[in-house]
């Protein structure tokens, strides 16, 4: 998908982690530091973000509980 984005826009893009434990691996953080220097958002990143923030994971905080009530 990034091939369709012009280079200048890519240089200004930020990458946001979703808080999944595998995404916190050192090798992943190193890759993000190289690919998005000071432009990635996540645990232990240059821009901190809580791993389980309700505004980022609204499905976890609302939808799945609601679906369980409806289905079961």
ABEGO torsion letter per residue (X at the ends): XAAABBAAAAAABBBBBAGBAAAABAAAAAAAAAABBGABBEBGBABBBBABBAAABAAAAAAAAAAAAAAX
